[in-house]
Amino acid sequence: MKNTNITKIYLASFLKNLSFFGSITIPFFIDWIQVDYTRIFLLQAWFVFWIFMLEIPTGIVADKWGRKYSIALGCLLFGIDMFFFGFSRNYYIFYLSEFLGALGFTMISGADKALLYDTLIELNEEKKARYYLARYEFFGTIGLLISFPIGSLIVSQWHYKGVLAFPFLLTGIILMIAFLVLLWIEEPKRVRSDEHFLKMGINGLKTLYSHKKLRLFTLNYATISAITFFMFWFYQTLLRQIAVNVGYFGLVGSGCNLFAAILLSRLKTLEKYLGISRLILFTALIPGLLYIGLSLNKNLFFVLIAVFSVVGLKLLRMPILLDFINQMIKSQNRATLLSTVSILEKAIIFILYPFVGLMADYSIDMAFMFLGILCLIFTLFTRIEEQSLLKEN
């Protein structure tokens, strides 16, 4: 297989992350759809519930019939979800669209990393997987970096409420293009499982439960990722609280992703000076402390530092942990097990959504304090020691 396959995978990562709506979701829901945080997060809990239900079945589809087809179909379905948001203002219609979006999301989740990792195996580059995974995340982050400012600029330059839905439509169009690019990718040769769908799913869960080290890495990945995920929702609220114009929301979101891209591009350097175990620890500890800090301080400078750091560190730790997780699972079940890992993260988000939404409607400071304390607790109880990492290398 030629290295051009890697380039195509990076291009697909860039396109499917062109989320023009990402910097205006809170204004869209609060000012256009006119719902509060509780209803926003109930809708998102519905979205995550279906991700939870569909994650393993769609991972099995990718393992049996091909990762590129699974990811391509996922982009198509997620694009349809975006068109619903672009053309409708009915809050309850979004429950249908978010079901389709969840189905699309799960078709992508796990399968994209599995496609890249199996491509690396065919190229005999799997020992450098964490750096390829970091570059994969880097190109996705660049997509966010470009699209976020464009989305908020569109909203700020024309009639504010009248164009809040347009970034969703633009995102849907790009996802259709990503669908075509993914069909252009060459599927790596691999052993395909002959097991029944249900048996594959059960075996995936058994593997995760019985493999002590895999379970530890998965818990560390899923818990911290789930908690830091809420910054994607709350950074716009923070900017609204300190009276930042919506036209700058995209620049802040883009800046977060630029910071993440810089960190990802310097992964080798950070590993060299900190060591992998300290890097994993600090990328969990610092977000927890910053969440607590946000509950006490809304100074513009501190808000920007906190938002940039939580997002940047969340994205930095993902390829590191996914590399070690990939080392512990077999190719024929890779997408299924990665989907299982993703399920745990989504289950935590699903549980947190209603509580965090209610707290945010009552007091945003209470929500930040809660997330910060929870992040520190999980940092303590899922800590990965250096010895565990060395045994996997």
TORTOR-235302 format. One record per residue (C-alpha): z, y, x; residue in three letters. Coordinates in steps of 0.001 Angstrom, whole numbers, plus 500000, padded with zeros to 6 digits. Example, Ala and Ser with C-alpha at 12.3 -4.5 7.8 and 13.67 -1.06 7.14 Angstrom:
! TORTOR-235302
{site {507800, 495500, 512300}, Ala};
{site {507140, 498940, 513670}, Ser};
END
This chain:
! TORTOR-235302
{site {500000, 500000, 500000}, Met};
{site {499133, 503414, 501325}, Lys};
{site {501641, 506204, 501765}, Asn};
{site {499705, 508167, 499119}, Thr};
{site {501661, 506193, 496525}, Asn};
{site {504834, 507920, 497723}, Ile};
{site {503070, 511289, 497361}, Thr};
{site {502105, 510445, 493770}, Lys};
{site {505700, 509463, 492984}, Ile};
{site {506920, 512779, 494406}, Tyr};
{site {504305, 514632, 492331}, Leu};
{site {505476, 512834, 489183}, Ala};
{site {509070, 513800, 490004}, Ser};
{site {508011, 517434, 490330}, Phe};
{site {506076, 517484, 487048}, Leu};
{site {508648, 515709, 484890}, Lys};
{site {511285, 518161, 486104}, Asn};
{site {509350, 521281, 485116}, Leu};
{site {511910, 522126, 482428}, Ser};
{site {510988, 525616, 481249}, Phe};
{site {513613, 525414, 478501}, Phe};
{site {516461, 524602, 480894}, Gly};
{site {517675, 528157, 481427}, Ser};
{site {517670, 529212, 477758}, Ile};
{site {519214, 526229, 475916}, Thr};
{site {522433, 528034, 474960}, Ile};
{site {520603, 531164, 473671}, Pro};
{site {518184, 528851, 471821}, Phe};
{site {520947, 527018, 469969}, Phe};
{site {523327, 529920, 469414}, Ile};
{site {520840, 532741, 468686}, Asp};
{site {517794, 530881, 467294}, Trp};
{site {519204, 527763, 465593}, Ile};
{site {522569, 529527, 465017}, Gln};
{site {524985, 526669, 465681}, Val};
{site {528276, 526580, 467629}, Asp};
{site {529285, 524452, 470640}, Tyr};
{site {530749, 521727, 468445}, Thr};
{site {527426, 521157, 466668}, Arg};
{site {525454, 521546, 469897}, Ile};
{site {527545, 518876, 471575}, Phe};
{site {527512, 516616, 468495}, Leu};
{site {523712, 516654, 468666}, Leu};
{site {523879, 515906, 472374}, Gln};
{site {526421, 513137, 471738}, Ala};
{site {523848, 511604, 469346}, Trp};
{site {521254, 511872, 472135}, Phe};
{site {523599, 510195, 474624}, Val};
{site {524601, 507514, 472080}, Phe};
{site {520985, 506362, 471844}, Trp};
{site {520643, 506490, 475616}, Ile};
{site {523692, 504222, 475743}, Phe};
{site {522150, 501822, 473208}, Met};
{site {518659, 501786, 474732}, Leu};
{site {519349, 501993, 478480}, Glu};
{site {519499, 498287, 479305}, Ile};
{site {516700, 497153, 476907}, Pro};
{site {514332, 499759, 478372}, Thr};
{site {515393, 498842, 481910}, Gly};
{site {514447, 495251, 481141}, Ile};
{site {511037, 496460, 479896}, Val};
{site {510490, 498140, 483264}, Ala};
{site {511516, 495011, 485170}, Asp};
{site {509262, 492692, 483127}, Lys};
{site {506140, 494799, 482501}, Trp};
{site {506067, 497469, 485160}, Gly};
{site {507988, 500541, 486224}, Arg};
{site {505093, 503015, 486189}, Lys};
{site {504211, 502175, 482568}, Tyr};
{site {507838, 502542, 481541}, Ser};
{site {508139, 505965, 483205}, Ile};
{site {504781, 507130, 481818}, Ala};
{site {505746, 506160, 478263}, Leu};
{site {509092, 507884, 478796}, Gly};
{site {507376, 511153, 479705}, Cys};
{site {505147, 510851, 476625}, Leu};
{site {508112, 510346, 474264}, Leu};
{site {510184, 513078, 475891}, Phe};
{site {507228, 515426, 475544}, Gly};
{site {507108, 514695, 471791}, Ile};
{site {510827, 515533, 471648}, Asp};
{site {510069, 518921, 473225}, Met};
{site {507346, 519608, 470641}, Phe};
{site {509869, 519044, 467842}, Phe};
{site {512123, 521692, 469380}, Phe};
{site {509175, 524016, 469798}, Gly};
{site {507945, 523781, 466218}, Phe};
{site {511126, 523369, 464134}, Ser};
{site {514306, 525351, 463447}, Arg};
{site {515916, 522637, 461321}, Asn};
{site {519065, 521454, 463095}, Tyr};
{site {518984, 518050, 461347}, Tyr};
{site {515359, 517374, 462305}, Ile};
{site {516522, 517509, 465906}, Phe};
{site {518464, 514289, 465364}, Tyr};
{site {515130, 512509, 464926}, Leu};
{site {513550, 514261, 467895}, Ser};
{site {516542, 513530, 470110}, Glu};
{site {516281, 509831, 469234}, Phe};
{site {512703, 509900, 470568}, Leu};
{site {513874, 511921, 473555}, Gly};
{site {516624, 509392, 474275}, Ala};
{site {514107, 506546, 474103}, Leu};
{site {511870, 508437, 476525}, Gly};
{site {514761, 509258, 478830}, Phe};
{site {515831, 505618, 479057}, Thr};
{site {512277, 504492, 479768}, Met};
{site {512428, 506732, 482849}, Ile};
{site {516055, 506218, 483870}, Ser};
{site {516454, 503599, 486582}, Gly};
{site {512748, 502740, 486528}, Ala};
{site {511781, 505798, 488599}, Asp};
{site {514244, 504975, 491396}, Lys};
{site {513306, 501276, 491198}, Ala};
{site {509601, 502142, 491535}, Leu};
{site {510284, 504236, 494613}, Leu};
{site {512612, 501676, 496210}, Tyr};
{site {510198, 498767, 495693}, Asp};
{site {507397, 500905, 497138}, Thr};
{site {509567, 501457, 500216}, Leu};
{site {510148, 497702, 500517}, Ile};
{site {506385, 497115, 500543}, Glu};
{site {506050, 499807, 503224}, Leu};
{site {508976, 498332, 505240}, Asn};
{site {510770, 501660, 504900}, Glu};
{site {513755, 500555, 502792}, Glu};
{site {516193, 501230, 505674}, Lys};
{site {515380, 504926, 505262}, Lys};
{site {515744, 504771, 501484}, Ala};
{site {518418, 507452, 501156}, Arg};
{site {516139, 509992, 502843}, Tyr};
{site {513182, 509109, 500605}, Tyr};
{site {515483, 509251, 497574}, Leu};
{site {516710, 512642, 498772}, Ala};
{site {513109, 513877, 499037}, Arg};
{site {512409, 512467, 495567}, Tyr};
{site {515319, 514507, 494229}, Glu};
{site {514121, 517454, 496330}, Phe};
{site {510713, 517553, 494616}, Phe};
{site {512361, 517213, 491226}, Gly};
{site {514668, 520058, 492131}, Thr};
{site {511710, 522222, 493167}, Ile};
{site {510275, 521637, 489699}, Gly};
{site {513469, 522959, 488158}, Leu};
{site {513559, 525834, 490634}, Leu};
{site {510093, 527019, 489575}, Ile};
{site {510380, 526408, 485828}, Ser};
{site {513806, 527910, 485120}, Phe};
{site {512896, 531535, 486004}, Pro};
{site {509575, 531267, 484163}, Ile};
{site {511346, 530125, 480989}, Gly};
{site {513892, 532955, 480992}, Ser};
{site {511228, 535495, 482018}, Leu};
{site {509108, 534502, 478997}, Ile};
{site {512113, 535032, 476713}, Val};
{site {513100, 538383, 478238}, Ser};
{site {509607, 539914, 478305}, Gln};
{site {508664, 539422, 474642}, Trp};
{site {510463, 539550, 471311}, His};
{site {513660, 537694, 472272}, Tyr};
{site {514272, 535391, 469303}, Lys};
{site {510600, 534982, 468510}, Gly};
{site {509818, 533203, 471794}, Val};
{site {512970, 531155, 472385}, Leu};
{site {511096, 528007, 471303}, Ala};
{site {508020, 528568, 473506}, Phe};
{site {509565, 527162, 476745}, Pro};
{site {510080, 523851, 474915}, Phe};
{site {506388, 523698, 473996}, Leu};
{site {505343, 524469, 477564}, Leu};
{site {507624, 521697, 478854}, Thr};
{site {506054, 519247, 476395}, Gly};
{site {502555, 520052, 477691}, Ile};
{site {503596, 519445, 481303}, Ile};
{site {505183, 516101, 480374}, Leu};
{site {501825, 515001, 478974}, Met};
{site {500271, 515798, 482365}, Ile};
{site {503047, 513815, 484107}, Ala};
{site {502155, 510872, 481821}, Phe};
{site {498597, 510866, 483229}, Leu};
{site {499756, 511168, 486857}, Val};
{site {502077, 508179, 486452}, Leu};
{site {499220, 505989, 485212}, Leu};
{site {497460, 506843, 488506}, Trp};
{site {500282, 505310, 490607}, Ile};
{site {499826, 501819, 492068}, Glu};
{site {502572, 499412, 490964}, Glu};
{site {504188, 497682, 494000}, Pro};
{site {503976, 493900, 494188}, Lys};
{site {507295, 492258, 493421}, Arg};
{site {508866, 489167, 491941}, Val};
{site {509021, 489530, 488163}, Arg};
{site {511856, 487887, 486308}, Ser};
{site {511070, 485009, 483916}, Asp};
{site {514436, 485343, 482215}, Glu};
{site {514756, 486177, 478552}, His};
{site {515399, 489866, 477759}, Phe};
{site {518928, 489251, 476465}, Leu};
{site {519869, 487034, 479399}, Lys};
{site {518664, 489672, 481872}, Met};
{site {520842, 492306, 480219}, Gly};
{site {523915, 490062, 480152}, Ile};
{site {523410, 489044, 483776}, Asn};
{site {523096, 492697, 484769}, Gly};
{site {526435, 493494, 483153}, Leu};
{site {528037, 490411, 484726}, Lys};
{site {526803, 491415, 488174}, Thr};
{site {528247, 494890, 487820}, Leu};
{site {531573, 493552, 486560}, Tyr};
{site {531978, 490790, 489163}, Ser};
{site {530752, 492673, 492255}, His};
{site {533842, 494622, 493338}, Lys};
{site {532101, 496967, 495755}, Lys};
{site {529154, 497615, 493446}, Leu};
{site {531644, 498396, 490692}, Arg};
{site {533472, 500922, 492906}, Leu};
{site {530276, 502725, 493928}, Phe};
{site {529080, 502755, 490325}, Thr};
{site {532364, 504192, 489026}, Leu};
{site {532358, 506914, 491678}, Asn};
{site {528751, 507801, 490901}, Tyr};
{site {529065, 507712, 487106}, Ala};
{site {532391, 509515, 486630}, Thr};
{site {531776, 512483, 488934}, Ile};
{site {528156, 512816, 487816}, Ser};
{site {529233, 512865, 484149}, Ala};
{site {531858, 515566, 484672}, Ile};
{site {529712, 517839, 486841}, Thr};
{site {526875, 517434, 484303}, Phe};
{site {528638, 519899, 481978}, Phe};
{site {527892, 522758, 484357}, Met};
{site {524254, 522559, 483198}, Phe};
{site {525501, 523572, 479734}, Trp};
{site {528174, 526079, 480678}, Phe};
{site {526557, 528199, 483377}, Tyr};
{site {524620, 530160, 480734}, Gln};
{site {527854, 530721, 478805}, Thr};
{site {529517, 532030, 481950}, Leu};
{site {526637, 534447, 482514}, Leu};
{site {526834, 535634, 478886}, Arg};
{site {530580, 536237, 479286}, Gln};
{site {530059, 538536, 482262}, Ile};
{site {527167, 540336, 480487}, Ala};
{site {524264, 539079, 482624}, Val};
{site {520883, 539663, 480924}, Asn};
{site {519102, 536515, 479713}, Val};
{site {516149, 537368, 481941}, Gly};
{site {518304, 536487, 484959}, Tyr};
{site {519483, 533127, 483614}, Phe};
{site {516451, 531392, 485082}, Gly};
{site {516995, 532985, 488484}, Leu};
{site {520554, 531687, 488548}, Val};
{site {519447, 528215, 487417}, Gly};
{site {516664, 528312, 489987}, Ser};
{site {519086, 529470, 492665}, Gly};
{site {521345, 526493, 491922}, Cys};
{site {518445, 524131, 492386}, Asn};
{site {517262, 525922, 495526}, Leu};
{site {520744, 525470, 496969}, Phe};
{site {520611, 521782, 496000}, Ala};
{site {517160, 521442, 497580}, Ala};
{site {518456, 522927, 500835}, Ile};
{site {521403, 520520, 500842}, Leu};
{site {519127, 517550, 500145}, Leu};
{site {516763, 518572, 502933}, Ser};
{site {519761, 518662, 505318}, Arg};
{site {521234, 515321, 504335}, Leu};
{site {520922, 513811, 507825}, Lys};
{site {522688, 516825, 509361}, Thr};
{site {525509, 516724, 506825}, Leu};
{site {525970, 512989, 507389}, Glu};
{site {526097, 513544, 511144}, Lys};
{site {528810, 516207, 511055}, Tyr};
{site {530909, 515017, 508115}, Leu};
{site {530287, 511297, 507905}, Gly};
{site {529171, 509617, 504699}, Ile};
{site {532649, 508874, 503297}, Ser};
{site {533828, 512482, 503750}, Arg};
{site {530570, 513761, 502293}, Leu};
{site {531055, 511607, 499191}, Ile};
{site {534690, 512754, 498943}, Leu};
{site {533977, 516491, 499346}, Phe};
{site {531083, 516435, 496845}, Thr};
{site {533586, 515193, 494237}, Ala};
{site {536700, 517139, 495277}, Leu};
{site {535125, 520607, 495526}, Ile};
{site {533573, 520614, 492003}, Pro};
{site {536963, 519681, 490524}, Gly};
{site {538669, 522585, 492284}, Leu};
{site {535901, 524995, 491292}, Leu};
{site {536151, 523998, 487610}, Tyr};
{site {539858, 524830, 487719}, Ile};
{site {539050, 528089, 489486}, Gly};
{site {536611, 529050, 486717}, Leu};
{site {539373, 528669, 484129}, Ser};
{site {541312, 531383, 485987}, Leu};
{site {538652, 533699, 487429}, Asn};
{site {535444, 535123, 485904}, Lys};
{site {534485, 537412, 488776}, Asn};
{site {530666, 537497, 489133}, Leu};
{site {530775, 536489, 492804}, Phe};
{site {533081, 533536, 492169}, Phe};
{site {531110, 532432, 489097}, Val};
{site {527903, 532277, 491139}, Leu};
{site {529594, 530375, 493984}, Ile};
{site {531097, 527887, 491530}, Ala};
{site {527894, 527317, 489563}, Val};
{site {525750, 526925, 492698}, Phe};
{site {528251, 524578, 494353}, Ser};
{site {528936, 522274, 491402}, Val};
{site {525224, 521787, 490694}, Val};
{site {524249, 521521, 494370}, Gly};
{site {526943, 518974, 495237}, Leu};
{site {526207, 516924, 492109}, Lys};
{site {522552, 516564, 493144}, Leu};
{site {523410, 515972, 496818}, Leu};
{site {525662, 512959, 496208}, Arg};
{site {523192, 511144, 493908}, Met};
{site {520740, 509743, 496529}, Pro};
{site {523586, 508753, 498863}, Ile};
{site {525349, 506616, 496275}, Leu};
{site {522120, 505273, 494782}, Leu};
{site {521043, 504069, 498222}, Asp};
{site {524195, 501957, 498621}, Phe};
{site {523955, 500716, 495039}, Ile};
{site {520320, 499665, 495628}, Asn};
{site {521357, 497720, 498726}, Gln};
{site {523627, 495552, 496603}, Met};
{site {521100, 494515, 493928}, Ile};
{site {517988, 492332, 493867}, Lys};
{site {514489, 493702, 493279}, Ser};
{site {513651, 491678, 490169}, Gln};
{site {516687, 493077, 488336}, Asn};
{site {516759, 496503, 489967}, Arg};
{site {515718, 498633, 486973}, Ala};
{site {518053, 496678, 484681}, Thr};
{site {521076, 497184, 486940}, Leu};
{site {520246, 500825, 487631}, Leu};
{site {520029, 501293, 483881}, Ser};
{site {523474, 499687, 483611}, Thr};
{site {524779, 502213, 486123}, Val};
{site {523221, 505016, 484092}, Ser};
{site {524778, 503606, 480909}, Ile};
{site {528267, 504065, 482300}, Leu};
{site {527567, 507705, 483139}, Glu};
{site {526139, 508356, 479673}, Lys};
{site {529076, 506576, 478001}, Ala};
{site {531485, 508943, 479744}, Ile};
{site {529419, 511966, 478717}, Ile};
{site {529262, 510643, 475138}, Phe};
{site {533056, 510353, 474996}, Ile};
{site {533574, 513799, 476520}, Leu};
{site {531029, 515720, 474413}, Tyr};
{site {533075, 516172, 471190}, Pro};
{site {536303, 517015, 473047}, Phe};
{site {534661, 519477, 475427}, Val};
{site {532696, 521067, 472559}, Gly};
{site {535823, 521633, 470458}, Leu};
{site {537707, 522998, 473470}, Met};
{site {534837, 525341, 474347}, Ala};
{site {534778, 526764, 470802}, Asp};
{site {538538, 527361, 471042}, Tyr};
{site {538709, 528431, 474712}, Ser};
{site {536105, 528035, 477439}, Ile};
{site {538912, 528299, 480007}, Asp};
{site {540626, 525259, 478501}, Met};
{site {537376, 523288, 478777}, Ala};
{site {536997, 524174, 482470}, Phe};
{site {540619, 523291, 483252}, Met};
{site {540225, 519934, 481493}, Phe};
{site {536994, 519105, 483388}, Leu};
{site {538526, 520148, 486713}, Gly};
{site {541631, 518001, 486349}, Ile};
{site {539573, 515035, 485159}, Leu};
{site {537230, 515404, 488141}, Cys};
{site {540162, 515363, 490587}, Leu};
{site {541662, 512282, 488917}, Ile};
{site {538414, 510319, 489213}, Phe};
{site {537947, 511559, 492798}, Thr};
{site {541325, 510026, 493681}, Leu};
{site {540889, 506708, 491866}, Phe};
{site {537281, 505970, 492899}, Thr};
{site {537466, 507101, 496522}, Arg};
{site {535109, 505205, 498867}, Ile};
{site {536455, 504522, 502352}, Glu};
{site {534355, 504541, 505532}, Glu};
{site {534907, 500828, 506042}, Gln};
{site {533188, 499995, 502764}, Ser};
{site {530132, 502006, 503778}, Leu};
{site {529842, 500390, 507180}, Leu};
{site {529750, 496903, 505682}, Lys};
{site {526759, 497863, 503542}, Glu};
{site {524684, 499286, 506396}, Asn};
END
